[in-house]
Amino acid sequence: MSQSPSSDIAFTPSVKALQTRLGSRAQYAKMEARGGFRTEVSADLTLFLAAQRSFYLATATADGQPYIQHRGGPPGFLKTLDSETLGFADYRGNRQYLSWGNLLDNPKVHLFFMDYTHRRRIKLWGTARVIEDDPDLIARLHDPMAEGVPERAILIRVAAWDINCPQHIPQRFEAADVADALAARDARIADLEAEIARLRSSP
């Protein structure tokens, strides 16, 4: 019996039926023939994650009610632990514990990354668990640049991930990156003005 492509995690029979009815099934069937979505945390995914300051974490209750939570931190706060595992330190927030509670009933998660600067987005499926009693792991995932004290770790076992096309993604830039670019421009202008003044004052 042939193994189902990894993309079946998203392409359910109902999804495939719609693709067939609306004319896109053939192109996705070709992708499925190659195995579907990527399943390992590759070098290029690790590089992408190392630059990300935020992502959206989707969980669901036992009866399927979805919930999406924003997670943010210093670039690279979501760390690659091995070829199939990601992890991040969890800090105190509003203490509702919605995502954590959902994971106790349903470990399935979806992570959505939006890189506005480079107009890229990545979708990632997996399962997650919360770890409270491993101080070494929590310390490993803690970023000194992050605000607050880490209380626990969240590990994500990657099942599949895919890159979306850039269509309809508006290009936006991080405020800190814009400030750095403007500072570099102003420094260059100051250097040029000083050089002009020097040349004008030369005999």
C-alpha positions as CSV (number, residue, x, y, z in Angstrom):
1,M,0.0,0.0,0.0
2,S,1.4,3.4,-1.0
3,Q,2.0,6.0,1.7
4,S,-0.3,9.0,1.6
5,P,1.4,12.3,0.6
6,S,2.2,14.6,3.5
7,S,0.0,17.2,1.9
8,D,-3.0,15.1,2.9
9,I,-2.7,16.8,6.3
10,A,-4.4,19.8,4.6
11,F,-5.9,18.3,1.4
12,T,-8.8,16.3,2.8
13,P,-11.2,14.5,0.5
14,S,-13.5,17.5,0.6
15,V,-10.7,19.8,-0.3
16,K,-9.7,17.5,-3.2
17,A,-13.3,17.4,-4.4
18,L,-13.3,21.2,-4.6
19,Q,-10.0,21.2,-6.4
20,T,-11.4,18.8,-8.9
21,R,-14.6,20.7,-9.4
22,L,-12.8,24.0,-9.8
23,G,-9.9,22.8,-12.0
24,S,-6.8,22.8,-9.8
25,R,-6.6,19.1,-8.8
26,A,-4.2,18.1,-11.6
27,Q,-1.5,20.6,-10.5
28,Y,-1.7,19.5,-6.9
29,A,-1.7,15.8,-7.9
30,K,1.7,16.4,-9.5
31,M,2.9,17.8,-6.2
32,E,1.5,14.8,-4.3
33,A,3.3,12.4,-6.7
34,R,6.5,13.9,-5.4
35,G,5.5,13.3,-1.8
36,G,3.5,16.4,-1.0
37,F,4.6,19.1,1.4
38,R,8.1,19.1,3.0
39,T,8.3,17.3,6.3
40,E,11.8,18.0,7.7
41,V,13.1,21.2,9.2
42,S,15.6,22.0,6.5
43,A,18.4,24.5,6.5
44,D,16.4,27.0,4.5
45,L,13.5,26.8,7.0
46,T,15.8,27.2,9.9
47,L,17.3,30.3,8.3
48,F,13.9,31.7,7.7
49,L,12.8,31.0,11.3
50,A,16.0,32.7,12.6
51,A,14.9,36.0,11.2
52,Q,11.2,35.9,12.3
53,R,10.0,38.1,15.2
54,S,6.5,36.6,15.3
55,F,4.1,33.9,14.2
56,Y,0.5,32.8,14.7
57,L,-0.3,29.6,16.6
58,A,-3.5,27.9,15.9
59,T,-5.0,25.3,18.3
60,A,-8.4,23.8,18.7
61,T,-10.6,22.4,21.5
62,A,-11.5,18.8,21.8
63,D,-14.7,19.5,19.8
64,G,-12.8,21.4,17.1
65,Q,-13.4,25.1,18.1
66,P,-10.3,26.9,16.7
67,Y,-8.3,29.5,18.5
68,I,-5.4,31.6,17.1
69,Q,-2.8,33.3,19.3
70,H,0.0,35.6,18.3
71,R,3.5,34.8,19.5
72,G,6.3,37.3,19.3
73,G,9.9,37.8,20.5
74,P,13.4,38.6,19.4
75,P,14.4,37.3,15.9
76,G,14.9,33.6,16.1
77,F,12.9,33.1,19.4
78,L,11.4,30.0,17.8
79,K,14.3,27.7,17.7
80,T,15.2,24.6,15.6
81,L,16.1,21.7,18.0
82,D,16.5,19.0,15.4
83,S,15.2,18.0,11.9
84,E,11.6,17.5,13.2
85,T,11.3,19.6,16.3
86,L,10.9,23.3,17.0
87,G,10.6,24.9,20.4
88,F,10.2,28.2,22.2
89,A,10.1,29.5,25.7
90,D,6.7,30.5,27.1
91,Y,6.4,33.6,29.2
92,R,3.7,34.9,31.4
93,G,0.9,36.6,29.5
94,N,-2.7,37.3,30.3
95,R,-3.0,34.0,32.1
96,Q,-6.0,32.7,30.2
97,Y,-4.1,29.6,29.2
98,L,-6.3,29.0,26.1
99,S,-3.6,27.5,23.9
100,W,-2.2,25.3,26.7
101,G,-5.7,24.1,27.6
102,N,-6.4,23.2,24.1
103,L,-3.2,21.3,23.7
104,L,-4.2,19.1,26.7
105,D,-7.2,18.0,24.8
106,N,-6.0,18.2,21.2
107,P,-2.2,18.3,20.4
108,K,-2.6,19.3,16.8
109,V,-1.3,22.8,15.9
110,H,-0.8,25.0,12.9
111,L,1.8,27.8,12.7
112,F,1.5,30.6,10.2
113,F,4.5,32.8,9.5
114,M,4.2,36.1,7.6
115,D,7.4,37.8,6.4
116,Y,6.1,41.1,5.1
117,T,9.6,42.5,4.3
118,H,10.4,39.7,1.8
119,R,6.7,39.0,0.9
120,R,6.9,35.3,2.0
121,R,4.7,33.2,4.1
122,I,5.0,29.7,5.5
123,K,2.4,27.3,6.8
124,L,3.4,24.5,9.2
125,W,1.4,21.6,10.6
126,G,2.4,19.6,13.6
127,T,1.7,18.5,17.2
128,A,2.7,20.4,20.3
129,R,3.3,19.7,24.0
130,V,3.9,21.9,27.0
131,I,6.9,21.1,29.3
132,E,7.1,22.6,32.7
133,D,9.6,20.5,34.5
134,D,12.8,20.7,32.4
135,P,14.8,23.8,33.5
136,D,17.7,23.0,31.2
137,L,15.4,22.9,28.1
138,I,13.6,26.1,29.2
139,A,17.0,27.8,29.7
140,R,18.1,26.6,26.2
141,L,15.0,28.1,24.6
142,H,15.1,31.4,26.6
143,D,16.4,34.4,24.6
144,P,18.2,36.9,26.9
145,M,16.7,39.7,24.7
146,A,13.2,38.5,25.5
147,E,11.2,40.3,28.2
148,G,10.0,38.4,31.2
149,V,10.9,35.1,32.9
150,P,10.3,31.9,31.0
151,E,7.8,29.7,32.8
152,R,7.7,26.6,30.5
153,A,8.7,25.3,27.1
154,I,6.5,24.5,24.1
155,L,7.8,21.8,21.7
156,I,6.4,21.4,18.2
157,R,6.9,18.2,16.3
158,V,6.7,19.1,12.6
159,A,4.4,17.0,10.4
160,A,4.5,19.1,7.2
161,W,5.2,22.6,6.0
162,D,4.7,24.6,2.8
163,I,5.6,27.9,1.3
164,N,2.8,30.1,-0.1
165,C,3.2,32.3,-3.2
166,P,3.7,36.1,-2.5
167,Q,0.5,37.1,-4.2
168,H,-1.5,39.8,-2.3
169,I,1.1,40.1,0.5
170,P,1.7,43.8,1.1
171,Q,5.3,44.8,1.6
172,R,5.9,46.2,5.1
173,F,9.0,46.8,7.1
174,E,9.9,46.5,10.8
175,A,10.2,49.9,12.5
176,A,13.7,49.0,13.9
177,D,14.9,48.1,10.4
178,V,13.6,51.4,9.0
179,A,15.3,53.3,11.8
180,D,18.6,51.5,11.1
181,A,18.3,52.3,7.4
182,L,17.5,56.0,8.0
183,A,20.4,56.2,10.5
184,A,22.8,54.8,7.9
185,R,21.5,57.2,5.3
186,D,21.9,60.2,7.6
187,A,25.4,59.1,8.5
188,R,26.3,58.8,4.8
189,I,24.8,62.3,4.1
190,A,26.9,63.7,7.0
191,D,30.0,62.2,5.6
192,L,29.4,63.6,2.1
193,E,28.6,67.0,3.5
194,A,31.8,67.0,5.5
195,E,33.7,66.0,2.4
196,I,32.1,68.8,0.3
197,A,33.0,71.3,3.0
198,R,36.6,70.1,3.1
199,L,36.9,70.3,-0.7
200,R,35.4,73.8,-0.7
201,S,37.8,75.0,1.9
202,S,40.9,73.6,0.1
203,P,43.0,76.3,-1.7
